[in-house]
Amino acid sequence: MLNYLAGLVGISLRLLLLTTAIGALPTLVAYAYAGAELVIGLEQAGPARARAFWIAGGVTVLMIGVSLLPRAFRQIRD
């Protein structure tokens, strides 16, 4: 939908790609960090393993929560 709207109002493809990449960057960094922590957790044992899994799980829960915020705001508004 956003792509069609961008085409209708005349936004250049370069600007659309740039802003999409910038907007996707925080999610990319968060999931890369969570994945790196999972790999570290699988390679280690004991408290370091538990810490890595907690961090990866926390990042995942945080990202799910952030993705649900627009829906929550819409329900509160309506």
ZIMOMO-V138635 format. One record per run of one state. SS is the DSSP state (2 for helix, 1 for strand, 0 for the rest). FROM is the first residue (numbers start at 1). TO is the last residue. If there is no record, write none. Layout:
ss=SS from=FROM to=TO
ss=SS from=FROM to=TO
This chain:
ss=0 from=1 to=1
ss=2 from=2 to=9
ss=0 from=10 to=12
ss=2 from=13 to=43
ss=0 from=44 to=46
ss=2 from=47 to=77
ss=0 from=78 to=78
